Amino acid sequence: MSKILIRGAKVLGGAPQDVLIDGEVVEAVGAGLSAEGAEVVEAAGKVLLPGLVDLHTHLREPGREDSETVLTGTRAAASGGYTAVFAMANTFPVADTAGVVEQVWRLGREHGYCDVQPIGAVTVGLEGKKLAELGAMHESAAGVTVFSDDGKCVDDAVIMRRALEYVKAFGGVVAQHAQEPRLTEGAQMNEGVVSAELGLGGWPAVAEESIIARDVLLADHVGSRVHICHLSTAGSVEIVRWAKSRGIQVTAEVTPHHLLLTDELVRTYDPVYKVNPPLRTERDVLALREALADGTIDIVATDHAPHPHEDKDCEWAAAAMGMVGLETALSVVQETMVDTGLLDWAGVADRMSVQPARIGQATGHGRPVSAGEPANLTLVDTAYRGRVDPAGFASRSRNTPYQGRELPGRVTHTWLRGKATLVDGKLT
């Protein structure tokens, strides 16, 4: 593999430096570097980050290849600056056995646009009744360390306790989709003023918050790790903040769309805004931003949820929940966190690479941009502004809430272990 010289990039937003890649690793970082025969990438004014890591992606394969495949999903990931994604278990068949998680893992290795780490189901068939083969999935070639029934909540406290106890044996983590099912029966959007005015079934904040409160106490009781998926309310922030102050092993994520969009958009009745958990209020959005800035919320995760056109182009009540997010996540974070002064680019690297890699134990990712480290990198033109056009997405699905919206920033290059997967905004 030839050498690559990235010239004049602002590493983590700092002073311009040159970065020399040799093979799969960073050979040197400094001023005035040169290398005979190296491919030169002019990066003046651009920000260089460690490759992004998404702890919450739906790749849909096996079973829903009409929505997404491992190939199209990882191409979307590379386009968004990601070098590793964690694939959720709600596939068909469910990723609740060693065989299925190994299938997804091998597909990721074959396609090569980013590393794919499968997440194993907590319960058989996501039915919440019996623990899945947690140990076998961990011992498989996929080496699963994160388990989740995402899409459904592990609402049985005994099952949740047993899962936390089980994964503790090998340092795993249970990622909970916090949604008390009895409190959300028939729910269509956030419960509040807008739902009352529209006459749509309300999804109360307490449905999320009650599960988080229970699970941090369970994690404390058994001394295990719990991760909260797509935290969305101000009350949830306060519970996680309290739990961390007690030394409980809890981490949490927020999605880009919950950092930017509010339930006021549901007034359009456009199903593109239908998502689980639902879009919340402006007060919640501001609380989530502050919590991400101060570290109460550890990471940004996309919850990339692709759906075919017919599942979204229908009446609100019949529409599927979810939004694609891999290709717009960094732009949304720039608008909501960087351009507002809440985070600098080093903070973005921490929340979108370092911490998700740590939580998911993604070896080789989330590493410093320094000599001897794996060359998993992404280069961002932060001065760019443009309107989102889903026609150009690499994802198989187009259900983005940002169509036609102007967002800042554009990923121009992505390197996975020194191999370019994106060059000048185009997939290799």
N, C-alpha and C positions, 0 to 999 in steps of 0.2 A: 504494500500500500504506500502510495507516495505521501510526501510531507505536505502539510497545509499550513500556511502562514496567515493568520487573521491579524490584519494590521490596523492598529489605532482604535481598537474597541474599548469602550468604557466597561471594564469588568465590574459587574455588580453595580454599575452606575457611577463608578469612581473615575479616577484620572485615566486618560487613554493609555493603553498598553498593547503590546503585540503578544499574541499567543501562538506558539508553534506546536502543531500536532504532528507526531511521528507514529504512524501505525495506529494503534488503538489507544494511545495515551498522550497526555499533554507533556511535551518535552521541556518547554520553557515558557515563562511568562516574564515580560520585561519590556524595556524601551529599546528601540532600534535593533530588534532581532532580524536576522537574515538566515536564509537557508537555500543553498544552491539547488535549483530545480524544483523548489516547492511551489505548489499552487497558491497564489496570493488572493486573499479575499479582502478587499478594501472595506473597512468597517468604521471609518471615521464618523463620529456622531451617534453610532449605534451602541446598544447595551448588550453585553455578553453575559448570559446566565448559565448556570448548570442546567442540563436538560430537565424539563418539567416532569413531574411524577403525579399521575392521577390515581388516587386511592378508590375511585368510585366511577367505573365505566361500565356501560351495558353494550356488549359486543354482539349479543343476540344469537350467535352461533354456538352450539347447534340448535336448529329448530325454527328460528325466525330469520332466515337468511334474506327474506323479502324486506326486512328492516335494516339489517346491517350484517356484515360478516367480519371475521377477524381481519381479513385483508383490508376491506374498506374502512373499518374502524381504526386500524393502526395507521392507515394512510391519513385519515383525518387527524389522528393524534400527532403524527409527524408534522403536518401542516400547522398545527397549533403550538409546536415547540416541545412536544412531549417525547421523551425517550423511554418511558415506562408507563404502563397502565395496569390497573388491577381490574379484572373482568368479573362482574357480579354473577351470581350463581343461578339466577332465574331464567335459565335456558330450557329447551325442550329436547332431550330430557334434562332435568335439573342436575346441576353440578354437585351431586351429593355422594359421589363415589370416586375412587381413585381413577377409574377408567375415563370418566368424563373430564375431570380436571386435567388429566394428562393429554387428552385430545386437544383441549383449548391451548394448553401450554405448547404443544408441538406445532400447532398451526401458527402460533406467534413466532416461533423460532424459524419456521419455514419461510414466512413472508418477510421478516427482517426489517420492517419499518420502525418498530419499537419493541421493547421487551414486554411480553404479556405474562402477568402473574395471575393465575386464576384465584378467585375467592371461592371457598367451599361453602356449601349450605350448612346451616346449623342443624336443621331437622330434615328428615327424609321427606322429599317431595315438597319442601317448604310448608308442610302441613302443620307444623308446630306440635306434633304429638310424640315423636321419637327422635332421639339424637341421630344424626347422620354419621357416616364413617369418618369422624374427625381425625383420628389417629392414622388411619390408612391414607387419607388425603395428604396429611402432613408427611408421611413416610414415602409417598409416591415420588416419581420423578419431578412433579410440579412443585413439591416442597411447600405445600400450602401452610400459611401462618395466620391468615385472616379468614374469618368465617362470618357469614351473614345470610339471613333470609330476606335481604332487602327486596322491597316490594310488598313484603308482609312483616309484621311485627312478631317477635317471639314474645307473645303476650302471657304465656304460662310462666309464672315466677319460678316454679320448680324446675322446668326445662331450662330456663335461663340460668338458674343457679348451677345446674349440672354442667351446662356448656362452659360456663366460666371456670368451674373446677377442672374440667377436662383439659382445656387449652392451657391452663396454668402449668401443666406438667411439661410442656415443651415451649413455653414462652409465647404462645399465640395470643390472639386478641379476638373478641367477639364484637362485630360492628352491628349495632342495633338500629333498625328502622323504627323510630319511636312513634308509635301510633296505636293508641288504645282502640281496638276495633269497635267496641260497643259504643264509644263516644263519637264515632265517625260514620256510622251507618247512614247511607244516603247522602253523605256530605259531598258537596260539589265545589266549594271554595271556602276561603277563610270566613269564620263566623265573626260578624261585626256589622257595622253600619251598612256597608255595601251589600252584603248578602241579604240583609233585611229588606233593603230597598229593591233588590232584584228578585227576591223571592226564591233564592237558591239555597239548598241545604247547607247549613253552616258547619265548618270544620273548626272546632274550638282549639285554642292554644293549649288548654289543659290536657287535651288528648295526647299531645307530644310531651308536655312537661311532666305529667304524672308517671309516664314510663321512664323518662330520664331520671327522675327522683328515685324511683324504685331500683333502677339498674345501678346507679352509682352506689347505693346502699348495699346492694348485693355484691358488687365488685369489692367494696370495702370489707364486707363480711368474709369473703373467701380469699381476699388478697390477690385478686386477679385483675386483668386489664380489660376495660370496656371502651369502645369507641362509638361516639354518637354520630350517626349519618345525618347529613343535610339538616343541621339544626336551623330552626327558622323563626323562633320567637324571642322577644326580650326576656320573658320569664325563663326560658331554657338557658339563656346566657347566665342568669343569676344563679341557677341551680348548679351549672358546671363550675362557675366561679367559686361558689361555696364548697363544692366537692374538692376542687383543687386546693383550696385553702386548708382543707382537712388532710391533705396528702393522699387522697384517693386516686388510684391509677385510672384516670379518665382522660381521653382526648376527644376532640370534636372537630367537625368540618362544617363549612358553609359553602353553598354553591354560588357561582357568579350571579345567577338570576335572582337569588334572594338578597344579594348586595345592591341590586339596582332596581328591580321591578316591584310594583305594589299591586294590591288587590283592586285598585281603581281601574286597572286595565281590563278587568273582567266585565266592566260595563259595555265593552265592545261585543261581548259574547263570542269572541274569536277563540276557538278551542286551542289555538297555539299557546294561549296563556294558562291552560289547564295543566296542573302539575301537582305532584305529590312529594312533600307537603305543599300546600297551596301557597301562592303569593300572599304575603302578609301586609301589614300596614306600614306607613312611612316611619312610625315610631320603632317598629321592629327592625326595619332596614337600617336605621341609624344605630340602633343598639348592636346589630350584627357587625357593622363596620368598626365600631369602637372596640368590640370584643376581639375581632381579628387583629386590630392594631395593637392591643395590649397583651395579646397572647392567650387570652381566655379561650378563644377558638384557635386551634392549632394550625389548621390548614384550609386551603381552598380545594374542593373536589368538584368535578363538573356534574356528576350524576347524568352524564351523557346518555340520553334515553331516546334513541331513534325509533320512529314509527313510519310506516308507509303512508302515502298520501291519503288513502281512503279511511285510515283510522283517525285522521285529524280533520279531514274535509267533510264534516258532518255536524249535526246539532250538538250543542254543548254537552248535554247529559249523556250522549252516546259516545263521545270522543274519548280516546285513550289519554292517559296522563303522562306527561313527560316532554322534555325539550332536548334537542341536540346542543352540545356545549363545547366540545373539544377545540373547535376551530375559532371560537370567539372568546374563550375564557380569559386569556391574558389581556386582551383589549378591554374587557369589562373590569378586570382588576385594576388596570391602569387608570381607567376613568374614575372608578369609585374610591380607590385607595391611594394611588400615586399622585394623580392630578389634584386630589383634594388635600394632599400633604399628610395623610394618615400613615402611609408607609413609604419608605424609600425602596430603591431596587434591591438592596441587600435584604430588606424585609420581605419583598416579593419572592426572592430566591428561597428564603427560609420557609415561607408558608406554602410555596408551590413546588418545592423540590426537596429541600433538606428534611423537613419534618414529615411529609408523607412517605419519603423513603425510609426514615427511621421507624415510623409506626408500622409500616408494612414489611420491614426488613428486606428492602430491595437493594441487595448488594451491588455496589458499583455505581449507584445513583445517589443524587443529592450530595455529591462530593464537592470539595472546594475546587475552584478553577486555579489549579497550581500544578507545578511540575510533578510528574509521577502518577497523577490521578487519571482515571479513565476519561477519555475524550467524549463524554456525553454532554453536549453543549447546544445552546440555542442563541441565535443572534436576532435582536429585535430593533426595528426601525421605529423608535418611540415618537418621532416627529410626524410620522404618517397619520393622516386622517382619511377615512373613506367610508362609504356606505356599504353595509353588509348585503351581499348578493348571494343567496344560497345556491344559485345555479352553478356557482364555481366551487361549491363544497366537494371535498373528497368523500365525505360520508355518503352512504347510499340514501339517507333520508334528509329531508329539508325542513323539518319542523323546528325552525328557529324563531324565537320571539323578537329577533333583532332585524328582520328583513327591512331594508330601506333605512335603517337607523345609522347615523354616523357614529363611528367609534374610533378611538385613537389606537395607534400602534399596529405594527404588522410584523409577524415573524418572517424573516427573509431566509434564514438558514437553520437547519437542524443537523446535528451530527450524532450518530449512535456508534460509540466506540471508534471514533475517527472516520467512520463512513458517512458521507453526506446522504441524508434521506430527503432533504429539502434544499434547493439551491435557487436563490433569487425568487423565492416564493413559489417555486415549482417543484413538484415531487420528482425525485430521480427515478 
